[in-house]
Amino acid sequence: MLFYYADGFKTWPMGIDGTNPTELPLHNQSRPFAFLSRDNKLVLYRLGHPDSPQTRDQLVSVPVEGEPPVFSFDLARGQS
């Protein structure tokens, strides 16, 4: 289960009963959503570029353990 904290788009995975919350360090998360893979090993989120607003946002898949991205792709311009 994921919980989103609206202040700064923090994402917290936890047990279905709310136990063991752990903050996921999702670099430059730009929208309040993230999706876990079925095996709970990967998380997909929207990455923004606040220092370079002309750069397109990306959908990025990273391991929950915080390793480098497994894959990413640019979003079409105008997607929100």
Stockholm file with secondary structure:
# STOCKHOLM 1.0

chainA/1-80         MLFYYADGFKTWPMGIDGTNPTELPLHNQSRPFAFLSRDNKLVLYRLGHPDSPQTRDQLVSVPVEGEPPVFSFDLARGQS
#=GR chainA/1-80 SS CEEEETTTTEEEECCTTSCSCCCBCCTTEEEEEEEECTTSSEEEEEECCTTCTTSCCEEEEEETTCCSCSEEEECCTTCC
#=GC SS_cons        CEEEETTTTEEEECCTTSCSCCCBCCTTEEEEEEEECTTSSEEEEEECCTTCTTSCCEEEEEETTCCSCSEEEECCTTCC
//
